[in-house]
Amino acid sequence: MKFIPLTQHFETVAMLYEKCAAISEQLEMFQKQSTLQISNGQIESDDTQQLQKNSLKKVKKSKIKQKKQNKQAILIEENNDRITMDKKKPKKSPKIIEKKVPKQKVQFTCNHCNKIFESSKVYNKHRYQLKYRQNQLKKKQQKLNKNDSNQIEQPQNKRKRLNNKKNGVL
């Protein structure tokens, strides 16, 4: 499905109204002519009336076909115009003006290991590694402390059990 702007829809609707008005005027003229002929005493036969109706239908059909062709031609022309306008318009990309400022070299020194770092990124990475190592060491020490305390408590519990067995208490 193609995207058609709303303004184009309004234009086509307005064009349809104008053509409908023109057709209704023609119908009124034909009706007046037929009433004038009847009032003049000229009574038409059914065959001539059917011929007139058929001719009116053909005229209407031909006008409808012309309208459709006109609409299609207009749409094609508008699409071609848009395409040519799009081709003519050079696509402008926004220009980014970068001012080159000479970077000053700043050196960072670590308080822990007295290393000198040339950029803040490397220095921050080093500090993070130090903190991570400290956290890992703390966790290991806590695990070791728990294991040591469990090992100390286990032999004492065994001694109590042995004493209880000797005394006859279960």
N, C-alpha and C positions, 0 to 999 in steps of 0.2 A: 504494500500500500504506500503510495507516494504522499509526501507531506505537501499540502497546498496551504499557503498563507490565508488567513481569515479575510484579508482585504480582497483577495481574488474571489473568494466565495461571494462577498457582498457585491462585487462588480458583476459577476455572472447572474446573480439573482436580479439585480437591477436591469440587466440586459433582457432577461426572460420576461420581466414585467412589461418592459417597453414593447417587446414583440407580441406579447399576449394582448396588449392594448390595441396594437395595430390590427391584429387578427380579429378582435372583437368589433372594431370599426368596420372592417370588411364584411363581416357577417351581418352587421346591421344594415349595411348598404345593400347586400343581397336580399335581405328580408324586405327592405323597402321596395326594391325593384319587383320582387315577387308579389307583394301586396298591391303595388301599382298596376301590374299586369292583370291581376285578378279583378281589381276595381275597374279597370278599363273595359272589362267585359271579355277579356281574353282568358278563357279557362284552359289551363294546360292539362294535358292528359297525364295519366300516371307514369307513362314511359318517359315523358320529358322531365317530370319531377324527379324520377329516379336517376335520370342522366345528370340532372343538376346536382343531386345529392352526391352521386358518384364523383362528379367533377370537383365538388367542394371537398370531399374526402381526399381526393388525389392532391388537390391544392394544399390541404392541411398537411398531408403526409410529406409532400415535397418541401413545404416550409419547415416542418419539423426536422427533416433530413438536413436542410440547409443550416438550420440552427445548430444541429449537432456538429456539422462540418465546420461551421464558423467557430464554435466553442473549441473544437479540437485544434483548429488552425491557430486560434488565439493562444491556447495553452502551449502548443508547440513553439510559437513565436516567443512567448514569455520564457519558456525553458531555454530556448536558444539564446535569448538575451541574457539570461542569468549566467549561462555557461560562458558566454563571451565576456561578460563582466568579471566573472571569477577568474578567467584566464588572463584578462588584462591587468587585474589587480595583483601586483606583486605582494607576496606574503611577507609582511615585515615582522621580523622577529625582534623582540625587544633587545636593544643593545645594553649590555652590562658593562659599565665602565668601572674597571678595577684600578684603584690607585695602589701602585706598588710602593709599599712602605718597607724600607729595609728593617729586617727584624734584628732586634738587639739580642745579643747572646747573653743569656743570664745563666749563671751556673748555680746549681743547688748542691749543697753538701749534706750528707746524711750524718746525723748526730750519733747514730749507732755504730756505723762502721767506717766513718770518715771518707766515704767515697764521694767523688765529684761527678754530678750528672749535668749534661748540657741542656736538657729540655725538661720541662715540668712533667710531661707525660711519662717519661722514663723514671723520673724521681717518684712520682705518685705510684707507679707500678711497683717499684722497689719497696716503698712503705707498706703497700697492701700485702706484699709477700711476707714482710716481717710480721705484720699483725696476724696473718694466716698461720704462720709457723708458730707463733706464740700460743694461739688458740689450740693448735694441734698438740703442742707440748703440754698445755694445761689438761686437756682431755686425757692424754696418756697417763699423766701423773695421777689424775683422779682414779682412773681404772686400776693403776698399780696400787694406790692406797687402799682401794676397796678389796683387792685381792689379798694384800698383806694383812688387812684386818680380819678377813675371813679365815686365812690360814692360821692366824694367832688364836682365833676363837675356837677353831675346830679341835686342836689338841687339848685345849682346856675342857671342852665338852666330852672328849673321849675319856679323860682322866676322871671326870665326875661319874660317867657311866660305869667305869671300872670300879670305882669306890662304892657305888650303889650296889653293884653286883656282889661285891665282897661282903657288904653289910646285909645283903638279902633284900634290899629294896629294889623293886623293879620300876 
